Amino acid sequence: MNNNIEVIQELYRAFREKDYEAFLKICTEDIEWVQNQGFPGGTTYQGASEVIKGVFKANDNNWENFAYHIEEFLDAGHSIVVIGKYSGRYRVTGKSMSAAATHIYDLRDGKVCRFRMFADTKTIWDAIL
């Protein structure tokens, strides 16, 4: 991959296709994955394996058709900002949601070392409750 945006595009491909081996290669071993306060299950995960288990697999268990729809990539040097929105249907309630969200990725030596998420949590909780 030639630049940081391509790394992040590959990360989203790995997420969509549940290619966890690719995700592990894209991230540093000590990645910090920060979900904003108020996000359902929001916490900080340490390590790519914990992200796979606590974020990706949890989303698959709780949501039907969970997705992040990218609207724009912004290159900020060692950081990439991704603007978009989440969508999905909560399995327990059957309610759908659409929530604006921004992701910020920090990269070190061509690998993701930190993720920070900022999302409209109200629309997500409305689907859960």
DAGIMO-V168376 format. One record per helix or strand of 3 or more residues. SS is the DSSP state (@ for helix, = for strand). FROM is the first residue (numbers start at 1). LEN is the number of residues. If there is no record, write none. Layout:
# DAGIMO-V168376
ss=<SS;SS>
from=<FROM;FROM>
len=<LEN;LEN>
This chain:
# DAGIMO-V168376
ss=<@;@;=;=;@;=;=;=;=;@>
from=<4;20;27;44;48;63;79;96;111;121>
len=<13;7;8;3;15;14;12;13;9;8>
